[in-house]
């Protein structure tokens, strides 16, 4: 399971994942914030249990009235909680899928990390570590902070009324297009993010795993940490799960033989150890 995350931090991650859906965010945020306030923003979200969720559900459905003035005011406020709890399950912030305790139906979602969560996202899950998730959020914040600077460049360049040969304007537009493309890419990854916890891996290599490999031909051991493409750092031994080595060892267990399709040709390895 991912390292402990506070309920308040889980809410922040959830809000970031909805940046592309402002209407949904505006509608869902108050109900989720009320729930997090009720539970305790500083408490580890991993401490949240089905009993807690059922208790909150009962306080809402008993008479449709909130327990206090800051609580939920309608039964429909449980639907945003479904999305929040499903997100916490997908990100392995909670020990289990707590969506069923809201009693919203048999197919309310909330699959854990791995294939189940990826399927819930239409087969387009973006596997990442918690550190990678935080890195993307920081990158997104930095990129969005650049928008006003580029807007200033555009205004300055447009002051020149001759647009036919306005190199600064063309450059500013290109810079803006590149920036917006990077922002959209990170936002899409955040929406599809899945953290695979230890239970989901079941001893098999995946994002977040450290693997020890034996190069059969050279009789040499190598150690790598498998990460998402945004977290790659060769100097620290972090390689992408989408690299030739990552593809070869993904979902494999210690003791198995794997073949890496390297540019120089296939290389045989033995997977000696997998550490989650």
N, C-alpha and C positions, 0 to 999 in steps of 0.2 A: 504494500500500500504506500501511497505517496506520504511524504513527511507531513506532520500535523499542520493544518491550516485553520485559522480562526474563522468563525462564522462571518465576521465582517469582511475578511479577505476573500472568502468564497463568494460573497455578494458582489464584491468588486470585480472578480473574475467573470462572474455571470453577466454583469452589466456590460463589461467589455465585449463579451461574446455576442451581444445584441446591438452593437453599434450600427450595424447595417440595417437594422429594423427599428428606426426611431419611434414609430407608432406603437409597436409592440412593447418597446422599452418604457415609453410613457405610461402605457396601460398596466404593465406588470410590476413595475418597480415599487410602487407604494405598498402593495400587498406583501411582496417579498421583504421589503424593509421592515414592515410591521412584524413579520414572523421572526426575522433575525433579531429585532429588538426584544421580542418576547423571550427568545431562547438565550440571548446574551451575545453581543457582537464579539466580545473578547474570548469567549469560550471556544475551544477547538471544535470544529464542525464534526470531527470524528466521534465526539461524545454524543452526538445526536442519535437517538434511538427511535425505533418504531413506536415505543410507548409515548415518547415526546410528541411525535407527529400525530398519533391517535388522540392524545390529550388536546392538542391544538385543534384538531379536526372537530372533536366533540364540543369544544368551547365555541366554535363557530356555528356548528349545525344545530346546537341545542335549541336556540330560538332566533338565530340569525343576527343576534346582537353581539357587539364586541364586549370583551371582558373589561376594557377600559377605553378611554376616548381615542387612544392611538392604535387600537386593534382593528381587525378586519370588520367591515360593515356589511358585507354581502357574502352569500355562499359562493358566488362566482370568484371570490378572492382565493379559493382553493386551487383554481386552475393555474394561476401564475406559480403557485407553490409546486405544482406538478412539474412545471418546466424547471424550476430551481432545483428541486430534489433529483430530477432526472439528470441535470447537469452535474450535480455533486457526485452522483453515482458514476457517471461517465468519466469524470475526472478523478475518481477514486479518492475523493475527499472524505466520503463516509464509508464506514465499514461494510455496508450492504446497500442494496437498493431499497430505499424507504418509500418510494412512490406508492406501492400497494396499500400502505397504511392511511393514505388519503381517501381510500375507498371510492375511487373515481372510475372503476371499471377494470376488467381483466387485461386490457391492452393499453394501459396508461403509460407504458414505457419505463425507462430508467435502467436500461441494460448496463452491466458493468463494462469495464475496459476490455479491449480485445475485439473479437469478431462480432459479439452481440452489439456493442456500442457502434461499431462501424456500420453494421447492417441498419441500425436505427437511424443512421445518418445517410442512408441510401447507398451504402458501400463506399462512401467517400471520406472516411475518417482520416484525420491527420494525426498520426501517433507522435507524441512528444513527451518529454519529461516535464516535471513541474518547473524546473529551472528554465527549460526552453520556453514554457508558456510565459513565465515572468519576463524573459528576455524579449519575446515578441511584443508584449505589452509595453515595455520600455521603448522599444524601437518605434512602435506606433505613436507613442506620445511625442518622441523627438521629431518624427516626420511631420506630424500635424502642426507642431510648433513652427515648422518652416513655411507653412502656407502664407502667413501674413508677410513674410520677407519676400516671397516670390510675387505676391500681389503688389507690393511696393515697386518691385522691378518692372512689372507690367505697366503700372501707372506711369512710371518715369519714362519708359520706352514709348508709350502711346502719346506722350506729350509732343513727340515728333510727328507731325501730321503726314509726313511722307512715308506711308506704310510700304511702298514698293521696294525700297532698299533700306529697310530698318533692321539691321543685323541684331541689335540689342533686343528688339521685340521678338524676333524669331527665336533667339536664344532663350529668352524668358519663357516663351510658350513651350519650347522643348523641355525646359527644366520643370515647368509645371506639369506637363504630361507625364514625365518620368516619375515625378514625385507622387502624383495621384495613382499611377500604376502600382508603385511600391506599397502605397497605403491600402489599395484594394486587395493586393495579394496577401498582406498580413491579416487584414480583416477577414478574408475568406478562410484563412488557416485557423484563426481564432474560433470561428464559427464551427469548424469541423474538428477541433482539437479533441483528442482522446488520450488520457493517461492510462497506461496499462499497469495494473497493480500486480503484486506478486501472485495472488490467487489466480488471476487471469492467465499469467504466464505459465504456471504449473511447471516451473523448472526449465522452460524453453527460452531460448534467446529471443529478445525483442528490444524495443527502445528502452533505454535505461539499464540494460544488462551489460555486465562486464564479462567478456569472453576470453578464454585462453586457448590459443590454437597452436598446433604442432605442424610445422611445414614438413611434410613427409620426405620430400626430396632433399631438403637442406638440413633436416633434423634440428630445426630451430624453433623455439617457442616465441609466440607473439601475443601481446595482450592488448585488447581494444575495448573501448566503451561504445556501445551502439547508441546513437542519438539521432534526432531529426535533422534534416538538411540544414536548418537554421542554426544548429548548435555545433556544427563541425569545428573542431580545433585539433589539427594533426599534432601540434606540439604537446598537447595533453593526452594524446591517444584517443581522441574522440572522433569516430568515423560515422558517416551517414548510414542509416539503415537501408538506404537506397543505393549504396555503393556495391561493387561486386562482392566484397566480403560480407557486407550486411545482408544482401540478397541470399547469399549461399547459406548463412547460418541462421537466418530468421526462422523461428519456430522449430529449431533443432535442439536436441538435448545433448548433455555431456556424454562422450563415448562414441558419438556418431561421426562417420566420415563425410566430408563435404568437398565439393569441387568448386573452386572460385574461377569464374571466367574472366581472367585478367587480360589486359591488352596484349601481353606477350604470349598468351595461350593459357589453357587450363592448368590450375595448380591444385594439388590434392592436400587437404588438411585433415587433421583429426581434432575434433572439438573436445578439448580436455576438461574444461570447466566452464560453468555458467553461473555467475553470481548476480542475483537480482538486486 
